Amino acid sequence: MSNSVVSFWGSLPGSESASAQASPWDTEWELRGGTAWIFYSSSDQSAVRRPVILADGFAPGPSNGQQLFAGLENGDYPFISTLRDNGFDVVLMGFADRSASILDNAEVAIECVRRTIADREGNAPLTVGGFSMGGLVTRYALAKMEWHREQHETATYLSYDTPHRGAWLPLGVQVFAHFVREHWGSANPLLSMYSDLINSPAARQMLRWHMETGADATLDVGAGQDQERTEFLTALERVGGWPQIPRLLGVANGTGTGVGNGIPADDTAMATEGPELSGRLHAQGSGSQTVARMAKADQNPVEIRTTGFPELDGAPGGLFPKAPLLGDAANFGMAAMLADIVNKQSSELTHNTSTFVPTVSAVASADIDDHAALYGKVDPESSSLHDFLCATANEGHTVMTTELGEWILARLQEA
């Protein structure tokens, strides 16, 4: 995958040396709970004129402005400089804790909108949105401002592969991460990191199905929604669900034709057999199946069984291929890496990645519980967005491409 992929559920990776480079932004604003990095469109500016606010996504710890910029600028499509060349001022918004509650980080977004309006020269309307979780943060922030009858002066809302109808992380992978943490995490902090992130507030709010521990479980498709997600959806509905004033735009890193990524249902995705840990993870199928079986030496195995789920791992959507500090290890690859650390030997990995944000979730057209909707052609009339674009091929979650970047630029120029 390209280095421009927004890794680990939404955070742009950049490079390890990014923090040592000179700051590419013109100025920055310290916000309560976050930071905004401002890129003017002209060298003669000291205030924004045509502001585009874009929020960072989910990851551990605080946002890094250098990495955020590098991920958007240094891939196939130089998004920041292209917007600037076309007269837009870019405000990249980051958070002190990207795994904190979406509702809490929405307060950072509200402050950023207020600061942008106060700083603005002229009266050009704002564009406000974000990548992955950042799209949910700003969606809620704008809706809440309207609910309080506060003018956000935003004409366009933009989401980039945002899980409007929920995100998917294989249940076996979740439980495997918790199982490893519970048995070996005290000896190696790396073995706890992934489990901690899965159980963070933002992850619980985004994931349609969430598993909290490494224990036996049998799950029907209608169960498994975490209480924090239920409360987040209730809070979102309380403020209207969506901002009503702006034009609502979105892009998806998955296809809109129903063509999936080719991962076969129920296929063995990862297998490990070692002196400390044995385990096997399967791609999600639609019937009754065991998606995970794992055991510590000399103990009874733990099994995760599911019934009635869609074939989510292979569904059209943005792929989850990377995670910070884990290199090319995410989803099933993350489980293999954890097993390798425990067993001190290599595991068998058939599939590293899987779908993270199904296309129908990114364009808010259907629930991801529905197999037929996941693999069907997206109906524009069913979307909550006014306009959207799906990628021509399933690609990395929030990867910035020429196809999606140029569509966004054209829509912003219409405003």
VOPAGU-2260 file (C-alpha; in pm, 1 decimal, decimal comma):
REM VOPAGU-2260
SITE   aa  ch    i         X         Y         Z
SITE  MET   A    0       0,0       0,0       0,0
SITE  SER   A    1     104,3     357,8     -62,2
SITE  ASN   A    2     257,7     566,5     215,3
SITE  SER   A    3     -34,1     804,9     170,3
SITE  VAL   A    4    -268,4     557,8     336,2
SITE  VAL   A    5    -431,1     700,4     645,1
SITE  SER   A    6    -326,2     424,3     881,1
SITE  PHE   A    7    -483,6     267,2    1186,2
SITE  TRP   A    8    -844,4     366,7    1133,9
SITE  GLY   A    9    -775,3     711,2    1001,3
SITE  SER   A   10    -441,5     864,4    1096,6
SITE  LEU   A   11    -207,0     972,5     821,6
SITE  PRO   A   12     132,7     803,3     866,1
SITE  GLY   A   13     391,1    1027,5     700,4
SITE  SER   A   14     745,5     923,2     783,2
SITE  GLU   A   15     936,8     854,2    1102,3
SITE  SER   A   16    1163,5    1152,8    1039,4
SITE  ALA   A   17     874,4    1392,8     978,2
SITE  SER   A   18     895,7    1551,8    1321,5
SITE  ALA   A   19    1255,1    1656,7    1255,3
SITE  GLN   A   20    1164,6    1844,8     935,5
SITE  ALA   A   21    1087,0    2214,0     909,0
SITE  SER   A   22     721,2    2297,4     965,7
SITE  PRO   A   23     539,9    2316,9     629,8
SITE  TRP   A   24     247,5    2519,7     767,1
SITE  ASP   A   25     224,2    2899,1     789,3
SITE  THR   A   26      90,5    2917,7    1142,8
SITE  GLU   A   27     -76,7    2702,3    1404,3
SITE  TRP   A   28    -349,8    2745,9    1662,6
SITE  GLU   A   29    -350,5    2579,3    1999,7
SITE  LEU   A   30    -696,6    2450,1    2077,4
SITE  ARG   A   31    -834,0    2302,1    2398,8
SITE  GLY   A   32    -770,5    1934,7    2333,5
SITE  GLY   A   33    -603,2    1976,5    1998,1
SITE  THR   A   34    -407,2    2179,4    1745,4
SITE  ALA   A   35    -479,4    2331,6    1404,1
SITE  TRP   A   36    -211,3    2373,3    1137,9
SITE  ILE   A   37    -291,9    2642,2     880,2
SITE  PHE   A   38    -171,7    2654,5     519,9
SITE  TYR   A   39    -249,3    2982,0     342,7
SITE  SER   A   40    -312,2    2985,4     -30,3
SITE  SER   A   41     -97,1    3295,8     -80,8
SITE  SER   A   42     228,9    3421,0      65,3
SITE  ASP   A   43      78,4    3762,9     136,9
SITE  GLN   A   44    -181,9    3629,8     379,5
SITE  SER   A   45    -197,9    3654,5     755,2
SITE  ALA   A   46    -556,2    3521,8     784,4
SITE  VAL   A   47    -765,6    3256,7     613,6
SITE  ARG   A   48    -987,4    3360,0     323,2
SITE  ARG   A   49   -1142,7    3041,3     179,8
SITE  PRO   A   50   -1096,8    2792,7     464,0
SITE  VAL   A   51   -1116,6    2414,8     434,5
SITE  ILE   A   52   -1103,8    2245,6     776,9
SITE  LEU   A   53   -1005,2    1876,2     768,7
SITE  ALA   A   54    -993,3    1665,1    1085,0
SITE  ASP   A   55    -750,4    1383,4    1162,4
SITE  GLY   A   56    -877,8    1033,1    1232,0
SITE  PHE   A   57    -832,8     755,3    1485,7
SITE  ALA   A   58    -490,8     646,5    1612,5
SITE  PRO   A   59    -305,8     621,4    1943,9
SITE  GLY   A   60    -193,5     941,3    2112,9
SITE  PRO   A   61    -190,7    1294,5    1973,8
SITE  SER   A   62    -206,8    1406,8    1612,3
SITE  ASN   A   63     122,2    1492,7    1445,9
SITE  GLY   A   64     103,0    1786,2    1204,6
SITE  GLN   A   65     405,9    1676,9    1006,7
SITE  GLN   A   66     269,4    1327,9     954,7
SITE  LEU   A   67     -76,9    1455,1     873,7
SITE  PHE   A   68      66,5    1688,6     608,6
SITE  ALA   A   69     300,7    1424,6     465,3
SITE  GLY   A   70      25,1    1169,3     427,2
SITE  LEU   A   71    -192,2    1411,3     230,2
SITE  GLU   A   72      83,0    1574,3      26,5
SITE  ASN   A   73     344,1    1311,4     -56,6
SITE  GLY   A   74     137,4    1039,1    -220,0
SITE  ASP   A   75       6,2    1010,7    -575,4
SITE  TYR   A   76    -198,6    1328,9    -542,5
SITE  PRO   A   77     -57,0    1635,5    -359,7
SITE  PHE   A   78    -384,5    1731,8    -197,2
SITE  ILE   A   79    -272,5    2022,5      22,2
SITE  SER   A   80     -74,9    2208,2    -243,7
SITE  THR   A   81    -347,7    2146,4    -503,5
SITE  LEU   A   82    -609,4    2307,1    -278,7
SITE  ARG   A   83    -375,8    2597,6    -206,0
SITE  ASP   A   84    -297,9    2646,5    -575,8
SITE  ASN   A   85    -670,5    2677,3    -634,8
SITE  GLY   A   86    -720,2    2947,5    -373,6
SITE  PHE   A   87    -821,5    2743,2     -68,6
SITE  ASP   A   88    -667,9    2781,3     276,2
SITE  VAL   A   89    -626,6    2445,0     446,4
SITE  VAL   A   90    -675,6    2402,0     820,3
SITE  LEU   A   91    -560,2    2057,3     934,0
SITE  MET   A   92    -713,7    1984,9    1271,9
SITE  GLY   A   93    -560,0    1735,6    1514,3
SITE  PHE   A   94    -647,0    1603,5    1857,8
SITE  ALA   A   95    -453,4    1561,3    2181,4
SITE  ASP   A   96    -596,4    1208,8    2204,3
SITE  ARG   A   97    -717,9    1051,8    1880,7
SITE  SER   A   98    -868,5     755,4    2064,5
SITE  ALA   A   99   -1082,2     971,9    2297,0
SITE  SER   A  100   -1458,6     992,8    2265,6
SITE  ILE   A  101   -1585,5    1134,0    1936,8
SITE  LEU   A  102   -1815,6    1358,2    2140,7
SITE  ASP   A  103   -1520,2    1502,1    2330,7
SITE  ASN   A  104   -1313,9    1562,6    2018,1
SITE  ALA   A  105   -1616,4    1730,2    1859,3
SITE  GLU   A  106   -1563,0    2010,6    2111,8
SITE  VAL   A  107   -1217,2    2061,1    1959,4
SITE  ALA   A  108   -1380,8    2085,0    1617,3
SITE  ILE   A  109   -1635,0    2338,9    1739,6
SITE  GLU   A  110   -1356,9    2555,1    1880,3
SITE  CYS   A  111   -1166,7    2524,9    1552,3
SITE  VAL   A  112   -1471,5    2639,1    1353,3
SITE  ARG   A  113   -1515,3    2937,3    1584,4
SITE  ARG   A  114   -1146,1    3026,3    1559,3
SITE  THR   A  115   -1157,1    3001,0    1180,4
SITE  ILE   A  116   -1455,7    3234,5    1158,2
SITE  ALA   A  117   -1287,2    3483,5    1390,5
SITE  ASP   A  118    -962,6    3468,4    1192,0
SITE  ARG   A  119   -1123,9    3479,1     847,0
SITE  GLU   A  120   -1069,2    3775,4     617,0
SITE  GLY   A  121   -1387,4    3834,2     420,2
SITE  ASN   A  122   -1703,0    3624,8     438,3
SITE  ALA   A  123   -1635,7    3317,3     225,6
SITE  PRO   A  124   -1818,0    3015,0     372,2
SITE  LEU   A  125   -1627,0    2729,3     534,1
SITE  THR   A  126   -1577,5    2372,1     421,0
SITE  VAL   A  127   -1558,0    2137,9     722,3
SITE  GLY   A  128   -1496,9    1764,4     732,1
SITE  GLY   A  129   -1244,2    1495,9     800,4
SITE  PHE   A  130   -1086,0    1160,9     735,7
SITE  SER   A  131   -1237,5     842,5     876,8
SITE  MET   A  132   -1328,7     919,1    1240,7
SITE  GLY   A  133   -1260,5    1287,1    1166,5
SITE  GLY   A  134   -1569,9    1287,0     947,5
SITE  LEU   A  135   -1782,4    1168,4    1239,7
SITE  VAL   A  136   -1626,2    1425,8    1472,1
SITE  THR   A  137   -1707,7    1714,4    1238,2
SITE  ARG   A  138   -2050,2    1576,6    1143,8
SITE  TYR   A  139   -2151,0    1577,3    1508,9
SITE  ALA   A  140   -1982,0    1914,3    1575,0
SITE  LEU   A  141   -2171,2    2096,1    1297,9
SITE  ALA   A  142   -2501,5    1931,2    1390,3
SITE  LYS   A  143   -2453,7    2028,0    1754,6
SITE  MET   A  144   -2378,6    2390,1    1661,9
SITE  GLU   A  145   -2701,3    2402,5    1460,4
SITE  TRP   A  146   -2895,7    2242,3    1745,4
SITE  HIS   A  147   -2771,4    2523,8    1971,2
SITE  ARG   A  148   -2856,9    2774,1    1693,9
SITE  GLU   A  149   -2492,6    2875,7    1661,0
SITE  GLN   A  150   -2381,5    2993,1    1317,3
SITE  HIS   A  151   -2104,6    2769,2    1184,1
SITE  GLU   A  152   -2102,6    2950,6     845,8
SITE  THR   A  153   -2023,9    2622,3     672,3
SITE  ALA   A  154   -2150,0    2565,0     318,5
SITE  THR   A  155   -1994,6    2222,1     259,5
SITE  TYR   A  156   -1943,8    1918,7     480,2
SITE  LEU   A  157   -1694,8    1660,0     351,2
SITE  SER   A  158   -1624,9    1307,2     474,0
SITE  TYR   A  159   -1341,4    1088,8     345,5
SITE  ASP   A  160   -1405,5     714,5     392,8
SITE  THR   A  161   -1589,3     786,1     715,9
SITE  PRO   A  162   -1773,5     496,4     888,3
SITE  HIS   A  163   -2115,2     665,5     896,3
SITE  ARG   A  164   -2290,4     328,5     938,2
SITE  GLY   A  165   -2011,9     165,2    1137,7
SITE  ALA   A  166   -1667,6      13,5    1086,1
SITE  TRP   A  167   -1564,7    -352,9    1077,8
SITE  LEU   A  168   -1273,0    -518,9    1254,1
SITE  PRO   A  169   -1285,9    -900,7    1242,5
SITE  LEU   A  170   -1425,4   -1036,2    1568,5
SITE  GLY   A  171   -1156,9   -1304,2    1584,0
SITE  VAL   A  172    -886,1   -1040,7    1552,1
SITE  GLN   A  173   -1038,6    -838,4    1836,0
SITE  VAL   A  174   -1061,6   -1135,7    2069,6
SITE  PHE   A  175    -715,6   -1259,3    1971,2
SITE  ALA   A  176    -568,0    -920,5    2066,5
SITE  HIS   A  177    -742,9    -929,6    2404,8
SITE  PHE   A  178    -644,4   -1295,1    2462,3
SITE  VAL   A  179    -276,4   -1218,0    2402,4
SITE  ARG   A  180    -291,9    -910,3    2627,3
SITE  GLU   A  181    -458,5   -1099,4    2911,5
SITE  HIS   A  182    -200,6   -1380,7    2908,0
SITE  TRP   A  183     125,4   -1213,3    2801,2
SITE  GLY   A  184      70,4    -834,6    2801,7
SITE  SER   A  185     235,0    -772,4    3137,8
SITE  ALA   A  186     566,4    -894,7    2997,7
SITE  ASN   A  187     561,3    -683,7    2679,5
SITE  PRO   A  188     369,0    -353,1    2637,8
SITE  LEU   A  189     347,0    -408,4    2260,7
SITE  LEU   A  190     124,8    -708,7    2329,2
SITE  SER   A  191    -123,2    -480,7    2508,5
SITE  MET   A  192    -130,3    -184,1    2269,5
SITE  TYR   A  193    -373,6    -319,8    2012,8
SITE  SER   A  194    -615,6    -449,3    2274,5
SITE  ASP   A  195    -611,8    -112,5    2450,7
SITE  LEU   A  196    -692,9      69,3    2127,7
SITE  ILE   A  197    -978,6    -167,9    2043,5
SITE  ASN   A  198   -1125,6     -91,4    2388,0
SITE  SER   A  199   -1076,5     286,1    2362,1
SITE  PRO   A  200   -1384,1     512,9    2355,1
SITE  ALA   A  201   -1354,7     607,6    1987,5
SITE  ALA   A  202   -1310,0     246,8    1873,8
SITE  ARG   A  203   -1613,0     134,8    2074,2
SITE  GLN   A  204   -1815,2     414,6    1913,4
SITE  MET   A  205   -1707,4     341,0    1554,6
SITE  LEU   A  206   -1711,7     -39,9    1545,2
SITE  ARG   A  207   -2048,2    -189,7    1457,3
SITE  TRP   A  208   -1952,7    -505,3    1651,5
SITE  HIS   A  209   -1713,7    -484,5    1943,8
SITE  MET   A  210   -1553,8    -753,9    2160,7
SITE  GLU   A  211   -1409,2    -649,2    2495,8
SITE  THR   A  212   -1228,8    -960,1    2625,3
SITE  GLY   A  213   -1046,8   -1270,1    2511,1
SITE  ALA   A  214   -1315,8   -1510,6    2632,2
SITE  ASP   A  215   -1547,1   -1760,8    2461,6
SITE  ALA   A  216   -1838,5   -1599,5    2280,0
SITE  THR   A  217   -2122,2   -1686,3    2043,2
SITE  LEU   A  218   -2256,1   -1386,7    1855,1
SITE  ASP   A  219   -2558,9   -1338,7    1633,9
SITE  VAL   A  220   -2546,1   -1061,5    1373,6
SITE  GLY   A  221   -2796,3    -854,3    1571,9
SITE  ALA   A  222   -2583,9    -850,7    1888,7
SITE  GLY   A  223   -2245,3    -710,7    1982,1
SITE  GLN   A  224   -2298,9    -334,5    1968,9
SITE  ASP   A  225   -2106,0    -168,3    2249,2
SITE  GLN   A  226   -2294,1      59,3    2488,3
SITE  GLU   A  227   -2064,3     350,2    2397,4
SITE  ARG   A  228   -2169,3     317,5    2033,4
SITE  THR   A  229   -2535,2     309,8    2133,4
SITE  GLU   A  230   -2489,2     625,1    2341,1
SITE  PHE   A  231   -2295,1     797,7    2061,3
SITE  LEU   A  232   -2568,0     721,7    1806,3
SITE  THR   A  233   -2829,8     849,9    2051,1
SITE  ALA   A  234   -2633,5    1172,7    2101,9
SITE  LEU   A  235   -2595,4    1212,6    1724,4
SITE  GLU   A  236   -2967,0    1161,8    1668,7
SITE  ARG   A  237   -3046,6    1410,3    1945,3
SITE  VAL   A  238   -2878,5    1689,2    1747,1
SITE  GLY   A  239   -3047,0    1592,0    1421,4
SITE  GLY   A  240   -2818,9    1317,6    1290,5
SITE  TRP   A  241   -2659,0    1540,5    1027,4
SITE  PRO   A  242   -2594,9    1912,7     987,8
SITE  GLN   A  243   -2891,4    2049,5     792,3
SITE  ILE   A  244   -2740,1    2365,7     643,9
SITE  PRO   A  245   -2432,2    2249,4     447,9
SITE  ARG   A  246   -2417,3    2048,6     129,0
SITE  LEU   A  247   -2312,5    1696,9     237,1
SITE  LEU   A  248   -2031,7    1539,5      33,7
SITE  GLY   A  249   -1840,9    1216,0      79,1
SITE  VAL   A  250   -1597,1     979,3     -86,2
SITE  ALA   A  251   -1540,4     607,3     -36,0
SITE  ASN   A  252   -1219,6     410,1     -87,8
SITE  GLY   A  253   -1432,1     111,3    -187,8
SITE  THR   A  254   -1619,0      34,8    -506,7
SITE  GLY   A  255   -1982,9     124,8    -552,3
SITE  THR   A  256   -2046,3    -160,3    -797,4
SITE  GLY   A  257   -2068,8    -441,9    -543,6
SITE  VAL   A  258   -1731,3    -588,6    -642,2
SITE  GLY   A  259   -1545,4    -702,3    -330,0
SITE  ASN   A  260   -1175,9    -743,3    -257,0
SITE  GLY   A  261   -1158,3   -1117,9    -323,3
SITE  ILE   A  262   -1111,6   -1250,3      31,2
SITE  PRO   A  263   -1313,1   -1576,7      39,8
SITE  ALA   A  264   -1564,1   -1622,4     321,3
SITE  ASP   A  265   -1456,8   -1867,3     592,8
SITE  ASP   A  266   -1107,6   -1894,5     443,6
SITE  THR   A  267    -826,3   -1949,7     694,4
SITE  ALA   A  268    -666,9   -1607,5     729,3
SITE  MET   A  269    -402,6   -1674,7     996,5
SITE  ALA   A  270    -274,5   -1985,0    1173,5
SITE  THR   A  271     -11,9   -2020,2    1441,9
SITE  GLU   A  272     119,1   -2321,3    1630,4
SITE  GLY   A  273     389,0   -2276,2    1892,2
SITE  PRO   A  274     505,7   -2369,2    2238,8
SITE  GLU   A  275     301,2   -2094,4    2409,2
SITE  LEU   A  276       9,2   -2018,2    2180,7
SITE  SER   A  277    -190,1   -2193,1    1912,6
SITE  GLY   A  278    -460,6   -2024,5    1710,7
SITE  ARG   A  279    -654,3   -2002,9    1387,2
SITE  LEU   A  280    -855,1   -1709,7    1248,3
SITE  HIS   A  281   -1104,4   -1728,6     961,4
SITE  ALA   A  282   -1248,4   -1469,2     726,4
SITE  GLN   A  283   -1606,0   -1383,9     815,2
SITE  GLY   A  284   -1871,2   -1599,0     650,0
SITE  SER   A  285   -2248,7   -1570,8     637,3
SITE  GLY   A  286   -2346,3   -1900,6     797,6
SITE  SER   A  287   -2275,8   -2045,3    1140,5
SITE  GLN   A  288   -1900,3   -2071,6    1183,8
SITE  THR   A  289   -1606,6   -2053,9    1419,7
SITE  VAL   A  290   -1415,2   -1737,7    1328,6
SITE  ALA   A  291   -1139,7   -1786,4    1587,4
SITE  ARG   A  292    -993,4   -2061,3    1801,4
SITE  MET   A  293    -696,8   -1993,4    2029,9
SITE  ALA   A  294    -534,0   -2162,2    2324,1
SITE  LYS   A  295    -251,8   -2110,6    2568,1
SITE  ALA   A  296     -36,5   -2418,1    2625,6
SITE  ASP   A  297    -201,8   -2673,5    2856,5
SITE  GLN   A  298    -531,0   -2477,2    2872,6
SITE  ASN   A  299    -870,8   -2526,9    2714,6
SITE  PRO   A  300    -918,3   -2334,4    2389,4
SITE  VAL   A  301   -1124,1   -2018,1    2347,0
SITE  GLU   A  302   -1362,8   -2009,2    2050,6
SITE  ILE   A  303   -1555,3   -1726,9    1886,1
SITE  ARG   A  304   -1860,7   -1842,0    1692,5
SITE  THR   A  305   -2089,7   -1630,7    1475,4
SITE  THR   A  306   -2427,3   -1677,7    1309,5
SITE  GLY   A  307   -2593,0   -1480,4    1033,7
SITE  PHE   A  308   -2313,8   -1229,6     966,6
SITE  PRO   A  309   -2249,4   -1084,3     619,5
SITE  GLU   A  310   -1922,5   -1172,2     445,5
SITE  LEU   A  311   -1762,5    -854,4     573,4
SITE  ASP   A  312   -1389,7    -918,0     526,9
SITE  GLY   A  313   -1427,5    -940,9     149,4
SITE  ALA   A  314   -1691,0    -670,0     108,7
SITE  PRO   A  315   -1640,1    -359,5    -107,6
SITE  GLY   A  316   -1478,9     -88,2     101,5
SITE  GLY   A  317   -1166,0      82,1     226,7
SITE  LEU   A  318    -900,9    -169,4     332,5
SITE  PHE   A  319    -723,3    -159,1     665,9
SITE  PRO   A  320    -363,3    -247,0     577,3
SITE  LYS   A  321    -138,2     -73,1     829,0
SITE  ALA   A  322    -103,3      18,9    1194,4
SITE  PRO   A  323     143,0     253,8    1368,7
SITE  LEU   A  324     439,8      82,6    1533,5
SITE  LEU   A  325     332,2    -242,7    1369,8
SITE  GLY   A  326     463,5    -184,5    1015,5
SITE  ASP   A  327     258,6    -379,1     762,5
SITE  ALA   A  328      62,9    -554,1    1035,4
SITE  ALA   A  329    -306,4    -490,9    1080,2
SITE  ASN   A  330    -615,8    -706,8    1105,1
SITE  PHE   A  331    -507,8   -1066,7    1049,9
SITE  GLY   A  332    -145,3    -957,6    1004,5
SITE  MET   A  333    -155,0    -792,4    1345,9
SITE  ALA   A  334    -270,8   -1119,8    1501,2
SITE  ALA   A  335      14,9   -1303,1    1328,8
SITE  MET   A  336     267,8   -1052,3    1455,7
SITE  LEU   A  337     142,3   -1083,9    1814,1
SITE  ALA   A  338     156,9   -1464,1    1785,6
SITE  ASP   A  339     511,5   -1444,7    1649,2
SITE  ILE   A  340     621,7   -1238,9    1949,7
SITE  VAL   A  341     466,2   -1488,5    2190,7
SITE  ASN   A  342     588,2   -1805,6    2017,0
SITE  LYS   A  343     917,5   -1664,2    1884,9
SITE  GLN   A  344     848,7   -1824,8    1548,9
SITE  SER   A  345     660,9   -1738,5    1230,3
SITE  SER   A  346     289,9   -1786,4    1178,5
SITE  GLU   A  347     110,4   -1874,3     857,1
SITE  LEU   A  348     -62,6   -1565,2     715,9
SITE  THR   A  349    -299,2   -1600,1     419,6
SITE  HIS   A  350    -471,8   -1259,9     440,0
SITE  ASN   A  351    -314,3    -954,9     602,4
SITE  THR   A  352    -585,8    -700,4     535,8
SITE  SER   A  353    -965,7    -690,5     516,6
SITE  THR   A  354   -1236,2    -431,8     461,6
SITE  PHE   A  355   -1249,7    -174,1     740,1
SITE  VAL   A  356   -1509,2      78,4     618,0
SITE  PRO   A  357   -1758,8     -85,2     380,6
SITE  THR   A  358   -1859,2     136,9      90,8
SITE  VAL   A  359   -2223,0     154,6     202,7
SITE  SER   A  360   -2104,8     290,1     536,4
SITE  ALA   A  361   -1875,3     552,4     381,1
SITE  VAL   A  362   -2155,6     686,8     160,8
SITE  ALA   A  363   -2425,1     637,0     429,0
SITE  SER   A  364   -2653,7     436,0     201,7
SITE  ALA   A  365   -2717,0     114,0     398,9
SITE  ASP   A  366   -2637,2     -68,9     719,7
SITE  ILE   A  367   -2338,9    -302,5     710,4
SITE  ASP   A  368   -2543,2    -582,7     872,5
SITE  ASP   A  369   -2703,5    -649,0     532,0
SITE  HIS   A  370   -2509,5    -884,3     300,0
SITE  ALA   A  371   -2716,4    -793,0      -6,6
SITE  ALA   A  372   -2658,8    -421,1      47,3
SITE  LEU   A  373   -2285,1    -470,1     105,7
SITE  TYR   A  374   -2240,7    -650,5    -225,0
SITE  GLY   A  375   -2500,4    -461,9    -426,0
SITE  LYS   A  376   -2462,6    -156,3    -646,1
SITE  VAL   A  377   -2487,9     159,0    -437,1
SITE  ASP   A  378   -2811,5     348,1    -491,9
SITE  PRO   A  379   -2749,3     724,9    -481,2
SITE  GLU   A  380   -3110,6     783,9    -376,3
SITE  SER   A  381   -3056,3     582,6     -56,7
SITE  SER   A  382   -2759,7     789,8      63,7
SITE  SER   A  383   -2786,1    1054,2     335,1
SITE  LEU   A  384   -2521,6    1250,5     143,1
SITE  HIS   A  385   -2616,2    1496,0    -129,5
SITE  ASP   A  386   -2331,5    1378,5    -352,3
SITE  PHE   A  387   -2056,2    1119,7    -327,9
SITE  LEU   A  388   -1793,8     929,5    -525,0
SITE  CYS   A  389   -1687,4     567,7    -484,8
SITE  ALA   A  390   -1342,5     450,9    -593,8
SITE  THR   A  391   -1306,2     240,0    -906,8
SITE  ALA   A  392   -1117,1     -25,8    -707,2
SITE  ASN   A  393   -1105,2    -123,0    -341,0
SITE  GLU   A  394    -802,1      55,8    -196,6
SITE  GLY   A  395    -642,3     144,5     135,5
SITE  HIS   A  396    -866,7     314,0     390,1
SITE  THR   A  397    -841,8     691,1     335,1
SITE  VAL   A  398    -563,2     665,2      79,7
SITE  MET   A  399    -551,9     997,8    -106,2
SITE  THR   A  400    -587,3     927,2    -478,7
SITE  THR   A  401    -601,2    1146,3    -786,0
SITE  GLU   A  402    -949,3    1013,6    -859,3
SITE  LEU   A  403   -1096,3    1113,0    -523,5
SITE  GLY   A  404    -884,5    1425,8    -477,3
SITE  GLU   A  405    -983,6    1574,8    -812,3
SITE  TRP   A  406   -1350,5    1503,1    -748,6
SITE  ILE   A  407   -1331,2    1686,9    -416,2
SITE  LEU   A  408   -1155,1    1983,6    -575,9
SITE  ALA   A  409   -1420,5    2007,0    -847,6
SITE  ARG   A  410   -1703,4    1999,4    -592,0
SITE  LEU   A  411   -1537,5    2269,5    -379,7
SITE  GLN   A  412   -1488,8    2489,5    -685,3
SITE  GLU   A  413   -1862,1    2468,3    -754,5
SITE  ALA   A  414   -1948,3    2623,2    -418,8
